[in-house]
Amino acid sequence: MRSHAVPNFPDGPNVPDGIAQSPAFQKAAQTCRSKLQPGGGPHGGISESARLSLLHHAQCMRAHGVPNYPDPTIPSHGPYDFGPPPGINTNAPAFQHATAECGGP
């Protein structure tokens, strides 16, 4: 991701919303998709601790004003999309507040 125009891509599973929403991230994610989760694997190739982190993030978002923020749906094989869930208005004040409290996914 860093070598494809996303120099501030984090090492862990939490990608800040500002990065995940950027056109550079979207393009790099398509280019690097096969490398993000090599070989698929259980939970889309993410670790159990990363899965739990995503679940706790969703719970935090709901607790801080985004009641329709879903639990993560992690594919059994293939990459996990770290962007915001479909149907969530990332420009809504409640989302912005919850993100400030909980961080990015």
CYANA upper distance limits for C-alpha pairs under 8 A (distance plus 0.5 A):
  1 MET  CA      5 ALA  CA      7.44
  1 MET  CA      6 VAL  CA      6.07
  1 MET  CA      7 PRO  CA      7.86
  1 MET  CA      9 PHE  CA      7.00
  1 MET  CA     25 PHE  CA      8.11
  1 MET  CA     28 ALA  CA      6.26
  1 MET  CA     29 ALA  CA      7.50
  1 MET  CA     32 CYS  CA      7.06
  2 ARG  CA      6 VAL  CA      5.07
  2 ARG  CA      7 PRO  CA      4.79
  2 ARG  CA      8 ASN  CA      7.25
  2 ARG  CA      9 PHE  CA      6.45
  3 SER  CA      7 PRO  CA      7.42
  4 HIS  CA     24 ALA  CA      8.37
  4 HIS  CA     28 ALA  CA      6.00
  5 ALA  CA     24 ALA  CA      6.51
  5 ALA  CA     25 PHE  CA      8.07
  5 ALA  CA     28 ALA  CA      7.53
  6 VAL  CA     19 ILE  CA      8.42
  6 VAL  CA     24 ALA  CA      6.80
  6 VAL  CA     25 PHE  CA      6.56
  6 VAL  CA     28 ALA  CA      7.78
  8 ASN  CA     19 ILE  CA      8.50
  9 PHE  CA     15 VAL  CA      7.65
  9 PHE  CA     19 ILE  CA      7.98
 10 PRO  CA     14 ASN  CA      7.64
 10 PRO  CA     15 VAL  CA      6.86
 13 PRO  CA     50 ALA  CA      6.61
 13 PRO  CA     82 PHE  CA      8.03
 13 PRO  CA    105 PRO  CA      7.86
 14 ASN  CA     82 PHE  CA      8.09
 14 ASN  CA    103 GLY  CA      8.42
 14 ASN  CA    104 GLY  CA      6.27
 14 ASN  CA    105 PRO  CA      5.41
 15 VAL  CA     19 ILE  CA      7.10
 15 VAL  CA     20 ALA  CA      6.75
 15 VAL  CA     82 PHE  CA      7.12
 15 VAL  CA     83 GLY  CA      8.14
 15 VAL  CA    104 GLY  CA      6.23
 15 VAL  CA    105 PRO  CA      6.38
 16 PRO  CA     20 ALA  CA      6.80
 16 PRO  CA    103 GLY  CA      7.36
 16 PRO  CA    104 GLY  CA      4.82
 16 PRO  CA    105 PRO  CA      7.24
 17 ASP  CA     21 GLN  CA      6.45
 17 ASP  CA     83 GLY  CA      7.64
 17 ASP  CA     84 PRO  CA      7.77
 17 ASP  CA    104 GLY  CA      5.91
 17 ASP  CA    105 PRO  CA      7.94
 18 GLY  CA     22 SER  CA      6.99
 19 ILE  CA     25 PHE  CA      6.87
 20 ALA  CA     25 PHE  CA      6.32
 20 ALA  CA     26 GLN  CA      7.62
 20 ALA  CA     82 PHE  CA      7.71
 20 ALA  CA     83 GLY  CA      5.82
 20 ALA  CA     84 PRO  CA      8.23
 21 GLN  CA     25 PHE  CA      7.51
 21 GLN  CA     26 GLN  CA      7.79
 21 GLN  CA     83 GLY  CA      7.61
 22 SER  CA     26 GLN  CA      6.96
 23 PRO  CA     27 LYS  CA      6.68
 24 ALA  CA     28 ALA  CA      6.53
 25 PHE  CA     29 ALA  CA      6.35
 26 GLN  CA     30 GLN  CA      6.96
 27 LYS  CA     31 THR  CA      6.84
 28 ALA  CA     32 CYS  CA      6.31
 29 ALA  CA     33 ARG  CA      5.89
 32 CYS  CA     36 LEU  CA      6.69
 33 ARG  CA     37 GLN  CA      7.83
 33 ARG  CA     79 PRO  CA      7.09
 34 SER  CA     38 PRO  CA      6.75
 34 SER  CA     39 GLY  CA      8.41
 34 SER  CA     78 GLY  CA      8.46
 34 SER  CA     79 PRO  CA      7.99
 36 LEU  CA     79 PRO  CA      6.77
 37 GLN  CA     41 GLY  CA      8.44
 37 GLN  CA     44 GLY  CA      7.20
 37 GLN  CA     45 GLY  CA      5.58
 37 GLN  CA     46 ILE  CA      7.60
 37 GLN  CA     78 GLY  CA      6.86
 37 GLN  CA     79 PRO  CA      5.59
 37 GLN  CA     80 TYR  CA      8.18
 38 PRO  CA     45 GLY  CA      7.44
 38 PRO  CA     78 GLY  CA      8.36
 39 GLY  CA     45 GLY  CA      7.80
 39 GLY  CA     77 HIS  CA      8.13
 39 GLY  CA     78 GLY  CA      7.49
 40 GLY  CA     44 GLY  CA      5.55
 40 GLY  CA     45 GLY  CA      5.38
 40 GLY  CA     76 SER  CA      7.81
 40 GLY  CA     77 HIS  CA      4.70
 40 GLY  CA     78 GLY  CA      4.61
 40 GLY  CA     79 PRO  CA      6.93
 41 GLY  CA     45 GLY  CA      5.06
 41 GLY  CA     46 ILE  CA      8.45
 41 GLY  CA     76 SER  CA      7.13
 41 GLY  CA     77 HIS  CA      5.81
 41 GLY  CA     78 GLY  CA      7.70
 42 PRO  CA     46 ILE  CA      7.76
 42 PRO  CA     76 SER  CA      5.85
 42 PRO  CA     77 HIS  CA      6.93
 43 HIS  CA     47 SER  CA      7.91
 43 HIS  CA     48 GLU  CA      8.38
 43 HIS  CA     51 ARG  CA      8.06
 43 HIS  CA     74 ILE  CA      6.08
 43 HIS  CA     75 PRO  CA      6.27
 43 HIS  CA     76 SER  CA      5.27
 43 HIS  CA     77 HIS  CA      7.16
 44 GLY  CA     74 ILE  CA      6.61
 44 GLY  CA     75 PRO  CA      5.49
 44 GLY  CA     76 SER  CA      5.46
 44 GLY  CA     77 HIS  CA      4.96
 44 GLY  CA     78 GLY  CA      5.37
 44 GLY  CA     79 PRO  CA      5.74
 44 GLY  CA     80 TYR  CA      6.32
 45 GLY  CA     76 SER  CA      8.42
 45 GLY  CA     77 HIS  CA      7.39
 45 GLY  CA     78 GLY  CA      7.40
 45 GLY  CA     79 PRO  CA      7.31
 45 GLY  CA     80 TYR  CA      8.44
 46 ILE  CA     50 ALA  CA      6.64
 46 ILE  CA     51 ARG  CA      7.19
 46 ILE  CA     80 TYR  CA      8.26
 47 SER  CA     51 ARG  CA      6.77
 48 GLU  CA     52 LEU  CA      6.67
 49 SER  CA     53 SER  CA      6.57
 50 ALA  CA     54 LEU  CA      6.73
 51 ARG  CA     55 LEU  CA      6.79
 51 ARG  CA     74 ILE  CA      8.45
 52 LEU  CA     56 HIS  CA      6.59
 53 SER  CA     57 HIS  CA      6.58
 54 LEU  CA     58 ALA  CA      6.83
 54 LEU  CA     71 ASP  CA      8.32
 54 LEU  CA     72 PRO  CA      6.96
 54 LEU  CA    105 PRO  CA      6.66
 55 LEU  CA     59 GLN  CA      6.87
 55 LEU  CA     71 ASP  CA      6.32
 55 LEU  CA     72 PRO  CA      6.69
 56 HIS  CA     60 CYS  CA      6.58
 57 HIS  CA     61 MET  CA      6.67
 57 HIS  CA    102 CYS  CA      6.89
 57 HIS  CA    103 GLY  CA      8.27
 57 HIS  CA    104 GLY  CA      8.34
 57 HIS  CA    105 PRO  CA      6.74
 58 ALA  CA     62 ARG  CA      6.83
 58 ALA  CA     69 TYR  CA      6.68
 58 ALA  CA     70 PRO  CA      6.80
 58 ALA  CA     71 ASP  CA      5.97
 58 ALA  CA     72 PRO  CA      7.69
 58 ALA  CA    105 PRO  CA      8.37
 59 GLN  CA     63 ALA  CA      6.67
 59 GLN  CA     71 ASP  CA      7.89
 60 CYS  CA     64 HIS  CA      6.65
 60 CYS  CA     98 ALA  CA      8.08
 60 CYS  CA    102 CYS  CA      6.47
 61 MET  CA     65 GLY  CA      7.09
 61 MET  CA     66 VAL  CA      6.10
 61 MET  CA     67 PRO  CA      7.99
 61 MET  CA     69 TYR  CA      6.99
 61 MET  CA     95 PHE  CA      8.21
 61 MET  CA     98 ALA  CA      5.82
 61 MET  CA     99 THR  CA      7.52
 61 MET  CA    102 CYS  CA      6.91
 62 ARG  CA     66 VAL  CA      5.09
 62 ARG  CA     67 PRO  CA      4.92
 62 ARG  CA     68 ASN  CA      7.31
 62 ARG  CA     69 TYR  CA      6.32
 62 ARG  CA     98 ALA  CA      8.50
 63 ALA  CA     67 PRO  CA      7.65
 64 HIS  CA     94 ALA  CA      8.22
 64 HIS  CA     97 HIS  CA      7.88
 64 HIS  CA     98 ALA  CA      5.50
 64 HIS  CA    101 GLU  CA      7.88
 65 GLY  CA     94 ALA  CA      5.97
 65 GLY  CA     95 PHE  CA      7.63
 65 GLY  CA     97 HIS  CA      8.22
 65 GLY  CA     98 ALA  CA      6.77
 66 VAL  CA     94 ALA  CA      6.72
 66 VAL  CA     95 PHE  CA      6.63
 66 VAL  CA     98 ALA  CA      7.53
 68 ASN  CA     88 ILE  CA      8.41
 69 TYR  CA     85 PRO  CA      7.99
 69 TYR  CA     88 ILE  CA      7.59
 70 PRO  CA     85 PRO  CA      7.82
 74 ILE  CA     80 TYR  CA      6.65
 75 PRO  CA     79 PRO  CA      7.86
 75 PRO  CA     80 TYR  CA      7.18
 82 PHE  CA    105 PRO  CA      6.90
 83 GLY  CA    105 PRO  CA      7.72
 84 PRO  CA     88 ILE  CA      7.45
 84 PRO  CA     90 THR  CA      8.11
 84 PRO  CA    105 PRO  CA      7.70
 89 ASN  CA     95 PHE  CA      7.60
 90 THR  CA     95 PHE  CA      6.24
 90 THR  CA     96 GLN  CA      7.38
 91 ASN  CA     95 PHE  CA      7.32
 91 ASN  CA     96 GLN  CA      7.24
 92 ALA  CA     96 GLN  CA      6.83
 93 PRO  CA     97 HIS  CA      6.59
 94 ALA  CA     98 ALA  CA      6.60
 95 PHE  CA     99 THR  CA      6.49
 96 GLN  CA    100 ALA  CA      6.71
 97 HIS  CA    101 GLU  CA      6.90
 98 ALA  CA    102 CYS  CA      6.34
 98 ALA  CA    103 GLY  CA      8.23
 99 THR  CA    103 GLY  CA      5.33
 99 THR  CA    104 GLY  CA      6.54
